[in-house]
Amino acid sequence: MKLALMIAALTAVARPLMAQHGHDHGVTHPAPADSDTAYAAMQARGAGVMGVDQYTSRHLFEPLPDGGRIELVREADDSAGVAQIRRHLHEIADAFARGDFTAPSLVHLQQVPGTAVMAAKRAVIGYRVAPLPRGGELRITTGDSAAVAAVHEFLAFQRREHRAAEH
């Protein structure tokens, strides 16, 4: 129910944002991801999906030989924000393990690179959440080389779109 409400709310926000960027035979196109307007809109969608302000949280998307990791932390002490980040990471880990990449698609208004392969290879990819001071991390592991490549593609896209450091 919570996910359905979140999807409905994000869809209501996303449609006007996409519509203001032009039409091509009834198809809307978002602004390029590097524009400030598109970045702000993506940050707002991210806050809606994650439940915390993207501008006061730090993302890290690190490729590793056996997959990678996503780190999300609050920049200041914020116990409610930290608890929300940890809840979000557990929800993402559970969804990704089922092959459900709806959340990143909602944030970026597109199928995120690497997720089709990650969904297809979900049986050979592990997801583990660990707490960090002021946040948490999602560790993604696999021994499958095609899955590792997909995870790296996913992380590179996320790093670029969120303008995040690699490590």
N, C-alpha and C positions, 0 to 999 in steps of 0.2 A: 504494500500500500504506500509506504514512504517513497519507494522508488518511483511508483506511478505518479504520485503528486509532484515529485522533483522533475520528472520528465515533462509533465504537463506545464509546469512553471517555466522551465528552461525553454521549451518550445515556444511559449508565449513571448518570452524575451527575445529569442533568437530570430523569429520571423521578421519583426520590424527591423532588426539590425541588418539582416540579410537583404531585406527589400530596399533599404536606403542605398544600396550599392549597385543598383541597376538590374535590368531584366534582359533576358534574351529568349524570346518566344515562351514567356511564362516561367522560365527557370531563373531563380535568383542566385547571385554569386556573392560570397563574402568579399570584403576588401582584402588585399594582400596581407599576409600575416605580419609583415614588417611595418605596416602603417601604424601610427599611434592609435588611431581610432579602432582598428581591428585588434590591436594588442589590448587596449582597455576593455573592449567587448569580451575578448577571450578571458581576461582576468576576472571580469564580472561573472561570466559563466562558470569559471573555475571556483569562485567563491560560493556560488550556488550549489555546485556539486559537492565541494569539500566541506562547506560550512564554516570556513575561516577566510579572512581577508588575505588575498594573494600578495598584496603589496607589503604586508607585515609578516610574511612567512618566507622562508628560504627553501628553495628546491635544489636538489642535487640529483642528477641522473648519471650514474657511473657504470660504464660497461666493465665487465669482469670476464676472465677467461671462461667461466662456467655459467655466464648469464649477466647479471648486473644487480644494481640496487638503486632504489629511489629513496632519498632522504627528504623528509619534510619537517621543518622545525619553525617554531615561532621565534621572532627576533628579540622579543622581550618576554619577561615572565608573564604568563597568562595561563593559569591552570585550566580554565574552561576551554581555551583554544587548544591546549595540548591534549586534553581529553578528546576533543572533537577530531583532531588529527589522527590520534590512535584509533578511534572508532572508524574513521574514514579508511585508514590503511587496512584494517581488518575486513571491512566491507569490500574493498578493492581486491584484496587477496582472495577472498571467497568467490567474488564474481569472476576474476581472471582464471581461477582454477576450474570454473565451470565453462570457460571459453566465452564469457560475457564481457565485452569491451565497450559497453554502452556509455559508461561514464567518460572515457577519453573522447569518444565520438561526439558526445554532447558538448564537451568543453571546446573542442576544435572544429565542430560543425563539419566533420568529414570522418571517413574511416581512417584511423591512424595507421601509418605504415608499420608493418611488422605484425599487426594484430590478427590478420587472417591466418598467418602461419602459426602464431602463438595459440590461436583458438583450435586449429586443426591438430596441433601437437600438445594439447593441454595435458594429455596423459603422461607426458615425459618432462613436464615442467613443474617445479615446486615453487611455492610462494610461502615465505615465512616473515612474519612481522615481529620486530623487536623495538622496545622503547628506547628512546634517546633523550638526553636532557632537552626539555622544551619541545619534544615531538617524537618522531619514530622513523623507522626505516622499513621498507619492504624489500626483502632479498629475494631475487629471482634466480633459480638454479636449474640447470639441465646438463645432461651429458650428450645431448643430441646436437650435432654441429649446425644443422639447419635451424633448429630452435634457438641456438645461441645467436646466429646471424639475425634472426627475426627480433630477438630481444634487443640486440645492439641497434637495429634499425629503429625500433620503437623508442629506445632511450635517446638516440641522436635527434629524432624528430621532437621529442618532448623537451630536450635540452635547448634546442634551437627556438622552438615556439615560446617557451617560458623564459627565454634569455637567461638561462641558468648556467652556472659553472659546472664543469665536468667533475672536478674533485678539488 
